Structures are given as structure tokens and as C-alpha cells.
Amino acid sequence: MGAQVKKLITIAAPFVIATALISPTQAAEDLSTLSQPIARGPLAGESVYFVMTDRFENGDPSNDGGGLTGGRLGGGDDPTDKAFYHGGDFKGLTQHLKYIAGLGFTSIWITPPVVNQFVQQGSAGYHGYWGTDFTTIDPHYGTEADFKNFVAESHKLGMKVIVDIVVNHTADVIKYTIGSTSYREPADFPYKTCTGKAFDPAKFAGLASFPQLCTKNSFAYVPRTSTYDKNIKKPAFLNDLTNYHNRGDSIWSGTSVTEGDFSGLDDIFTEKPAVVKGMSDLWSSWITRFDIDGFRIDTAKHVNPEFWKAFLPKVLATAKAAGKKNFPIFGEVADSDIPFLASFVTEQKFPSVLDFPFQAKVSRFAKAGGGAADLITLFNADDLYTTPSTSAYSLATFLGNHDMGRIGRFIAIISESDGQQVLVERSQLANALLFTLRGGPVLYYGDEKGMTGDGGDQLARQDMFATQVDAWKSELRIGAAPIGNASAFSVKNPLEANITALQALYAQYPALRIGSQQVRYGDGSVFAISRFAENQEIVVAYNSNDEPQKATFNVSTKGSKWSTLLGKATVDAAEQALTVSLPARGWVVLKADSPFTPQTKLSISLLNPKADYSTPGWSALSAKVPGDDFVEVTFAIRQQGKSWQILGTSDRRTFKDDNVAGGLHRVFLHNRLYKSGTKFEIVAIAKNTLGEKVSSKVINYTVKY
């Protein structure tokens, strides 16, 4: 599910930096020991296939009605209507695991498998986001044994299973005694204790002292349920009406972002300690009961921050105890504001989030031409995700999904009149961007078959098996004719081969899978990067223009010959630079035939911190390292009399744009975490591929705001 607006964050005033001085302690310390590699995170190196279970394959028609009678309004099944269950299940998904593995994917993300409110508001819960029983499998998808077998067979093929979970809401079961659902603000209708005393739940979030609530007088609305629905939810704590905000439908701003019902869905009171424990225990049990390997968390930005600080450590501890050292968790924060998105990683401690800014900027580049400046801005902001344990490399990157629609549709809107060749080339360009740029790539099922659709939501949730929806039989397919009565599995598509080839490189070369990324060129419609790992440099260049383009840029592997791994281009290699001539809508992956070695004597200078133009309340710590060599720079701070604290490591230089100087290694310091007047020392340590290290001078400064 998605969201329309972001929660507002209150941010303190920016730093005022005192005059910098050199610390007298510098000579007495070996600061080079503070150097550490940039964090990667469990999603880095994964490639994820996102599947809507109901729409993939019908392996057992006997479960199509979920064991209920009454057709579409009883069991919710109607394969002719895109708003109802179509029959896909875990037996069907298991039948095609070799197909998914053959495409090169290492993880499968499935929509929520829990029991849903089968029919509500004139449609069905085929998608999984209207949960009622969160403890077991929706009978439309099969049995618990079917699900366990799916997980086990995935593991045999070396693939992780990532389950979509919901903690923000349940199905729409709760009604209000007066019938209205308009959002009521806490300022006008405050929460009250059972004795009628008004209080702010934020001040008690997660605390044992959270006030006792009563349905009659604690909420903006008096909640009720029907006799039938009274005990419909599992676990049992979800049937307690005081465990919901009961404030009406969200208006997508202010307090309604975290306290309003998501289009009527019952909004859970995640500030309450009983709810925190209940949800933590519930989803931890899925790890131990079903042996799953990760979570995608739906509507994450609509939950109060305090919840995550308790929930995430509990889940990760359970995974670790179960022997799962790398347990991917990525939250859905449907927002393209990078500082806001980054706050979920740096402040709310999410290991990863879905990279909506990536989707916006990369899809625009692929579909319409131009846009290299957008990509420079995007990757210059990667430093905002950097902490000792996180970085942009663990972000979940994607180009379309079940809410907004498919990348094929975005491309077709612009280029359908140009014909199939252009549609295919632009789609191949999009895939090249997805699988060669930093992050853990996520492909929406059916994109490899050229599916498009006429919009988002229900319009983008097509069947992979032979569909009975007339509109889908005739819709545009990129790289193929309309599907008609055929199964998508039976129709080959050039995009399938393109993705498989990209994934083969992704698996073969660590530089593409987990390597560092450096922007090399960005002008007009041409963009180029280097990826580094194990002394190997790989260059990828992209052209979104409908005419051939040429670009010349520096590289780190001086004087090397270059081999073409995939794509098409003419390459001229000079001692210091590459010149790449790309065809229209073309791209190329190049490998240096020689290992890179440092060419410049290692040195580093630390700049005075300053408030960043785009991130009020955060200050950029920046350092300069001469040359084009690959270098990692670790930044550390300490308060007077305390130990050094690592802020994070930068493994790339900024690329100059209208707002950021080029050639800087950066991390960000969050000034609102410290009191005005706090005194710090800052140091930066550079390390090259030979293992050589050098420390900057130590800067003293004082926080003032």
C-alpha cells in the first residue's frame, strides 16, 4: 500500500560553528585505527522478485473460494474481475520457483499471506492488506503446509523469502456510534483516560505508565463492532477496541498521518505498550514458525517513531537467534523527500527503506530522455543514509509497483507511438539502470513479460497465468503481442533475456552487486558511474536520448584497456579518461582489464562543518582527498573527555551540481541530537586500496543554535 503525504518533522535550528582549532591531543593518538569500511546492510547484494501471490499461478483450484461458498460476495473469488481473488496460491508459486531463480533473483517478496476480510467495500482482500487473522495463511493461498513447503523449496534454490507485513492497520471492522468517519483532531477531541483526564499519547508511547483507556469516553469517536466481528481478529489483542486510535479517516496531514484510518482501515494504537508487545511477538513468531528470511513493512511512515525503536530490535534479535544473520527489513515510506526518507534509517533505525526518490528520478530518466542532473542530485544525497551500520547500498530500489503502476506503463505513456523497438530499448535501459546502480534491486513480477496496464493499483495487478480479465487480454505488452488467452509463462519476451543477462553480471561481479559507486559524468541525457570492489573497476554509461551521444570522463584505473560486458558502445581509452559513444537509448557495462592501484599520494583535509542547503538541522562533515583514486573516508567525533564516536564512512566523492561542491567525501551530523553549547572534536581518516591510512587535523567546534 502507499501513502500520499509525509509526516512533518520538527527540526532544530542549524549549527553555528565556532572557530576551528587544532586539538593538542592529535599527536598522542593513532587516529587511523578509527577507519572502517562503509556499511552495506543485509539487502545489499540481494535481487528481489516482488510477487502478488493471488496473481501468479493457480496451483490448486480447490482453494479458489477460500473454503467458503457464495461466489464473489461469499469467498471473494471472481477471476473475471480485477478487484477479486483470481486463484493464485502457494502451490502455484512453488511450481515456478525455478523460473524465478532462472531469472537470477536471490529473494522473493510476497504480498501479506495472512487471512483477510475477504470482501469489503465492493472488493476483495486478494492483495493481503486487509488482515483479520495475522497468525495463519489465507485459505485462498492454501494451507500452512503449502506455505512451509514454498519456503523450503525457495531455500533449496538459494532464495530468501521476504514477507510483506502490516502493523499500521487491520481490516475495516470498527464502526462509530454516530456514523461519521471525518477525522477529528486531538486539539479538538483529545484522548482521555477512563476518568476523563486529557493526555498526549506521545508522552507515554511505549511506557508501562500508559494511561488506561475506555471505549465510552477515551476517543474522538465511540467505537463499536457487530456481534459477528467482535472476535474476528487474531491475535486476541486486536479485538480490543481501545487498541485503535478511533479518530476517523486520515486527511494525510498533521496528526492524521499516524493516527487516522487509512481509507477506513482500522488504525492501530501503536503507542500503547500492549500493542508494541503484541505486534513484536506476533511477527517474531513468523520467523520461528515459518523460517522466513525478511520483512517488507507496509505503510511504515504512518506509525509513530517510538514503536519502531522497540519493534525492530525485537524482530532482529529473533532472526539472529534463529541463525539468520542477514535478515532484510525495508519499510514502505512513500515519499520522495530524501531527508525525510533518510530519517527513517538514521533516526528510527530501519535497516532499509524502499527508495522512492530513486524510482522517481531513474524512471524519469529511462522513459523520457534527459534527466542526468536529477541522477546527480539523487546520488549526491546518498550520504544522508550513512551511519556506522547503514548506507544507501542497502536501500530497496525499484521502478514501479502494485500501487503506483508499472515501469512499462510509464514508458508507454511517452513512447507508445514510437513503436515496439523504442519501447523495448527504453525498457532495457530501465532494467540496466535498476541492476547496475547502487542498492538492492526489486523487480515487480510481470515486468519481465512487458506488462503495462492502464494505471496503478488494481490496473497493475495482472495475472501471470491465463487471465480471464478482458482488459488484460488486449492491453499493450512491450516486446510482445497482447497476451490474449495465453499464460505469460508460455510467451518469451526480450526483456526476460535482458534481465537474465544483467543478473548474470550482477552475480558474477562483486563491484556491481555490493561495490562502491562513484558518479563519473552527468550532462544532458548521458550519465555514467564507476563501481568498485576487490581492486576491480566497472564503468556503466547510459544514454536516454533518442540520438547517439558521446561522453568523456576520468576513471580510477589509469591506462587500462576496457572490455564490454554487456550493452553497446564505442570506447576510446586514454591514459586518464574514457570516451564512450552510446547509441540512441543505449547503455554499456565496461570492465577494466587491469586492477586499479592508487595513483596519487594519500592526503586528506577536513573542512569546517556547515549546515547543508537541503537538510535543515543537519550539518555536512566534509573532507577532500586529492585525485581520482578510490578512497574510503571515516568521520568520527567526540565530546571533550569522552571516546571517539564513528559517524560513518564515505566511499565516494560528490559530483558538482548547483548546490553541492564536487570532490567531497561527506557524512552528516544531526545537530538536534545534541544540546546547544556541546563541544566536539572532529577527525577524518582516509584509507586507500593499498591499506594506507592518513588522518586529518582534528577540528574543535561548538554547537550553537
Secondary structure, DSSP 4 states (H G I P E B T S, - for coil): ---SSPPP---PPPP-PPPP-B-TTGGGS-GGGG--PPP--TTTT--EEEE-GGGT--S-GGGTTTT--SGGGTT-B-TTSTTSB----HHHHHHTHHHHHHTT-SEEEE---EEE-SEETTEE-TTS-SEEEEEEE-GGG--HHHHHHHHHHHHHTT-EEEEEE--SEE-S--EETT-------TTTS-EE-TTS-EE-GGGTTT-TTPPP--TTTSSSS-EE--TTTTT-SBSGGGG-GGGB----B--SSTTHHHHSBBTTBEEB-TTSHHHHHHHHHHHHHHHHHH---EEEETTGGGS-HHHHHHHHHHHHHHHHHTT-S---EEE------HHHHHHHHHTS--SEEB-HHHHHHHHHHHHHS--HHHHHHHHHGGGGG-SSS--GGGSEE-S-BTTTB-HHHHHHHHHGGG-HHHHHHHHHHHHHHHHHSSSEEEEETTGGGT---SSSGGGG---SSPP--HHHHHS-BTTB---TTS-GGGS--HHHHHHHHHHHHHHH-HHHHT-EEEEEEEETTEEEEEEEETTEEEEEEEE-SSS-EEEEEE-SSTT--EEEEEE--EEEE-SSEEEEEE-TT-EEEEEESS-----S----EEPPPEE-TT-TTEEEEEEE--SS--EEEEEEEEETTS--EEEEEE-S-----SSS-SSEEEEEEEGGGS-TT-EEEEEEEEEETT--EEEPPPEEEE---
